[in-house]
Amino acid sequence: METRNTRDKQSIQHLINQILPALAQTVHQHIQPVIPMFENFVLEQVVDTWTKDPASDLDDEISIEKGNVQQVGLRLKLESFNKPGAEPFDVTKNMLFKLEYSSYTVGPDKNSPWLEKVYQQRWEKYEYEEIAEQWTEELIDSISAQLVK
């Protein structure tokens, strides 16, 4: 397979088909103790087909096929906290892959990068673990903040 070092259809598909599922699996392992506290749990992949590349034509359609998607990621939804003595609440967390021309960043939003990678660069096991741990810490902080309201 030819190595691609720019954002294009193949590099985006690699992220969606290889990296995101492996990261989702690692995240799921890390948040396992938290899941039973809620009635419903969803961990899904997301693809942003709304955000346009500032350098693109206004009429350009945003799609994986065109290789011009700007963001992909994971969304976690924990719904209806169900512990006695606490008001039910929901928690939603995003993990965003901000796709630049020759690299991408991973973080909880587009302004807080935790990791930067070049397209097609192999992820090491420790990188999956570190990202999952950081995200889990933010999730626990969000749940704790809701409980002290």
VOVEX-348846 format. One record per residue (C-alpha): residue number from 1; residue in one letter; z, x, y. Coordinates in steps of 0.5 Angstrom, whole numbers, padded with zeros to 4 digits. Layout:
BEGIN
    k  r     up   east  north
  NUM  A      Z      X      Y
...
This chain:
BEGIN
    k  r     up   east  north
    1  M   0000   0000   0000
    2  E  -0002   0003   0007
    3  T   0004   0004   0011
    4  R   0004   0000   0018
    5  N   0008   0002   0024
    6  T   0006  -0003   0028
    7  R   0008  -0011   0029
    8  D   0003  -0015   0025
    9  K   0002  -0020   0020
   10  Q   0004  -0015   0014
   11  S   0010  -0012   0017
   12  I   0012  -0019   0019
   13  Q   0011  -0022   0012
   14  H   0015  -0015   0009
   15  L   0021  -0017   0014
   16  I   0021  -0025   0012
   17  N   0019  -0023   0004
   18  Q   0023  -0017   0003
   19  I   0029  -0015   0008
   20  L   0031  -0022   0010
   21  P   0032  -0025   0003
   22  A   0036  -0018   0001
   23  L   0040  -0019   0008
   24  A   0042  -0026   0006
   25  Q   0044  -0025  -0001
   26  T   0049  -0019   0002
   27  V   0051  -0024   0008
   28  H   0053  -0029   0003
   29  Q   0057  -0024  -0002
   30  H   0061  -0023   0005
   31  I   0062  -0030   0007
   32  Q   0064  -0032   0000
   33  P   0071  -0033   0002
   34  V   0070  -0037   0008
   35  I   0065  -0042   0005
   36  P   0070  -0047   0002
   37  M   0074  -0048   0008
   38  F   0068  -0052   0010
   39  E   0064  -0059   0007
   40  N   0057  -0056   0008
   41  F   0054  -0049   0008
   42  V   0047  -0047   0010
   43  L   0044  -0040   0010
   44  E   0037  -0040   0012
   45  Q   0031  -0036   0015
   46  V   0028  -0038   0022
   47  V   0022  -0036   0025
   48  D   0021  -0037   0032
   49  T   0014  -0039   0034
   50  W   0016  -0041   0041
   51  T   0017  -0034   0044
   52  K   0011  -0031   0047
   53  D   0009  -0024   0048
   54  P   0009  -0023   0055
   55  A   0002  -0019   0054
   56  S  -0001  -0024   0051
   57  D  -0006  -0030   0053
   58  L  -0002  -0036   0055
   59  D  -0007  -0040   0050
   60  D  -0005  -0035   0044
   61  E  -0002  -0039   0038
   62  I   0004  -0036   0036
   63  S   0004  -0035   0028
   64  I   0005  -0030   0022
   65  E  -0002  -0030   0021
   66  K  -0004  -0027   0028
   67  G   0002  -0022   0027
   68  N   0005  -0024   0034
   69  V   0011  -0027   0032
   70  Q   0017  -0024   0037
   71  Q   0023  -0026   0033
   72  V   0025  -0028   0026
   73  G   0032  -0028   0023
   74  L   0038  -0032   0019
   75  R   0042  -0038   0021
   76  L   0048  -0040   0018
   77  K   0051  -0047   0019
   78  L   0058  -0048   0017
   79  E   0060  -0056   0018
   80  S   0066  -0060   0018
   81  F   0072  -0055   0017
   82  N   0076  -0059   0012
   83  K   0083  -0056   0013
   84  P   0089  -0060   0014
   85  G   0092  -0060   0021
   86  A   0086  -0058   0024
   87  E   0081  -0062   0028
   88  P   0074  -0061   0024
   89  F   0069  -0057   0027
   90  D   0062  -0053   0026
   91  V   0060  -0046   0027
   92  T   0053  -0044   0027
   93  K   0051  -0036   0028
   94  N   0045  -0033   0028
   95  M   0042  -0026   0026
   96  L   0036  -0024   0030
   97  F   0031  -0019   0029
   98  K   0027  -0018   0035
   99  L   0020  -0015   0034
  100  E   0018  -0010   0039
  101  Y   0011  -0007   0038
  102  S   0013  -0001   0034
  103  S   0020  -0003   0032
  104  Y   0025  -0008   0031
  105  T   0032  -0009   0033
  106  V   0037  -0013   0029
  107  G   0043  -0016   0032
  108  P   0047  -0023   0033
  109  D   0042  -0024   0039
  110  K   0037  -0021   0043
  111  N   0041  -0017   0048
  112  S   0046  -0014   0043
  113  P   0042  -0009   0038
  114  W   0046  -0007   0032
  115  L   0041  -0003   0028
  116  E   0034  -0001   0030
  117  K   0028   0000   0025
  118  V   0021   0002   0025
  119  Y   0017  -0003   0021
  120  Q   0016  -0002   0014
  121  Q   0022   0003   0014
  122  R   0026   0002   0008
  123  W   0033  -0001   0009
  124  E   0039   0003   0005
  125  K   0044  -0001   0002
  126  Y   0050   0001   0007
  127  E   0045  -0002   0012
  128  Y   0045  -0009   0009
  129  E   0053  -0008   0008
  130  E   0054  -0006   0015
  131  I   0050  -0011   0018
  132  A   0053  -0016   0014
  133  E   0060  -0014   0015
  134  Q   0059  -0014   0023
  135  W   0056  -0021   0022
  136  T   0062  -0023   0018
  137  E   0067  -0021   0023
  138  E   0064  -0025   0029
  139  L   0064  -0031   0024
  140  I   0071  -0030   0023
  141  D   0072  -0029   0030
  142  S   0069  -0035   0032
  143  I   0073  -0039   0027
  144  S   0079  -0036   0029
  145  A   0077  -0038   0037
  146  Q   0076  -0046   0034
  147  L   0083  -0046   0031
  148  V   0087  -0044   0037
  149  K   0083  -0049   0042
